[in-house]
Amino acid sequence: MVPVSYYLVLSGILFTCGVIGFLIKRNIITIFMSIELMLNGVNLSFVAFAAHWQKFSGQVFVFFVMVVAAAEAAVGLAIIIAVFRTRETLNVDQVNLLKL
Amino acid sequence: MTASLHLWLIPALPLIGAAINGFFGRRFSRQTVAAVALTFCGCAFLMALYVAARFSSLVLPHSEFLAHWIRSGNFMVDFEFYLDQLTLVMLLVVTGVGFLIHIYSVGYMWEEGGFYRFFSYLNLFMFFMLMLVLAGNYLQMFIGWEGVGLASYLLIGFYFTRDSAASAGKKAFIVNRIGDFGFLIALFLMIKHFGSLNFGQVTSAVSPLPIETAGVGLLTSIGLLLMVGAAGKSAQLPLYVWLPDAMEGPTPVSALIHAATMVTAGVYMVARSHIIFDHAPNALTVVTIVGTVTALFAATIGIAQTDIKKVLAYSTISQLGYMFMACGVAAYSAGIFHLMTHAFFKGLLFLAAGSVIHAVGGEQDMRKMGGLKQYIPWTFLTMSAATFAIAGFPPLAGFFSKDEILARAYAANPAYWFIGATTAFITSFYMFRLWFMTFFGDYQGATEHGHAGSHGLGGHDGHGHGDPHESPMVMLAPLMILAVLSVVGGWVGIGGRFEHFLGPVFGERAASEGATEALSRSTEITLMAISVGAAVLGLYLAYLLYYKRRDLPQKIADALGGLYQAVVHKYYVDEIYATLFVKPLVDGSTRILWHGVDQGVIDAAINDTADGARQLSDAARHMQSGNLRSYAGWVAAGGALVIAYMIWMGVR
């Protein structure tokens, strides 16, 4: 039996990778993927705890997260396409019309 | 219940005059301003005469209620007017002398700027003074008390463009404030212990109390605090220093406020509070000592002054000392008697001095006068009457009142009498010194143009005079009336009639007015002879030094050396006060209060808070970069912080 802490460490690493990627990458799609990475890092800790405590609620949460992530991916990709069509770039630093 | 006399009209009339001249006087011609001021002041005088005429038909003390003022629980203060013999005397003196001085001022101030302002202030002063005199309770008296202080401040600083006048005004106001502080605490004590400030109620509250012979009890404290107030207003030691400086004001102001009326308010207040003092012999002793010492002290300073108004100022302080001496030996009516005669002759002295100053074109230094007798005969005559009166020559006014005081002082304690008689001699000396220096010998002033002295009175500087000239009739008439009063004013006291008149006010003490009679007839005559002798001696000495041998005073001054210097410099009292009180206060205020507390704490707190806020927001501003990913970074950092905190809490 793999101890729960291993899962948690992996989950933390995944999440941190997501955060770092989100912060340092400029391409919107990469940023988007970093967000997915964070979500899945969290999902991993959910299922790890669910297995550990023999409870289903954790697993149910993961399903919810997946559903939301799918919806988000659909909306997000649509936005990205719309942005690319108008700005002809995917660099977030150039998508700064709202900035003073 | 006697019919209402509408006493409130007496103070109200000058107030209306002050308001009219104060608000609209700028647009009036001088004639209109003078007419308004004189009409309202004159009407007040007529009212006072009417009251005097109706006086015998009144049930005394007569009190008139005007309105409620303060009603707080059991404590009530009303606007009410109180009339008894003492009030009547003060009323007649204030309105009578005040009216004469109003007339005189029309002539004296005619050339001056701010004519309407002057008369507005003068009427305002009359209002407050009459409030003070007619008040039915101590709080109302206090309104008048503060109000005359205000009017005095305004009038001393009348030539406000001149720095010395402005600071003299401030000095008078501040020194008076010290006295008022004592008065106010006395009022608080009365409220606390008697529950009322009404004269009648205070009297009935105090009457049953035992006489405090030893220690400082309630009544003694109240008495002493009242005396502090009186010392401030009436320029007694140690608070007299403002009065000589107050001579910066126009001369009619010196005559009205700083000689005849306002400065006597302290004496009036002590006499009005006689019931308290009667029950506190220790406080009375303090009053006597303060009065006696002030009388002598101020008189000696008067010897060496060269400014004609300064001599009169110190003389006023000295005479006020006499009045307090009289009050201190419980001879209140003698004090009030002297107050009245003093109002006549000292008012006259100041007005005549004003006429002299007017004649020589604003010069106030007596050394530059001399020989004025032939130039201004009327001024000379009237001033002579006043000089002989104040010196105590019979049968002039000053003789009777001063003699009365000295006799009563002798009955109380011969030491008081001795100092009083010495003072009488000195008074006679310096008054005749003034008289000889001003009117006899040769005219010392330059007769050609352009001598307008730097000592001069504001507007009188301007016209370069030729020979000294007599004042106009509008100024001379009041002089003559006052001269007559200075001569005959004392006759009302012959045979103790004045005392008998005031007797009911001072209650059972009046019965012991017989103290004078307690002195044997021969003692009385001896005392009288001595005081007349002192006056004659003073006259002779002044004649010798300032008429016959004009070189002698300088030699004597040189021989006396340090003592003479001390007297010339008024015993360095101003300098001592400056070192002891003013400088530490100014320095302390500058260093501790201004630089320390105000700038160091209050300003610093506000400025530092503002600076801190600006610096903080300056730093925080950079968070708001507009860069989306930096926001995400902050969110991540915040999240990390929260997690770190939770871990730390969990570990603990």
Interface residues (C-beta under 8 A of the other chain):
Chain A: V19 F22 L23 I24 V92 D93 N96 L98 K99 L100
Chain B: G626 N627 L628 R629 A632 G633 A636
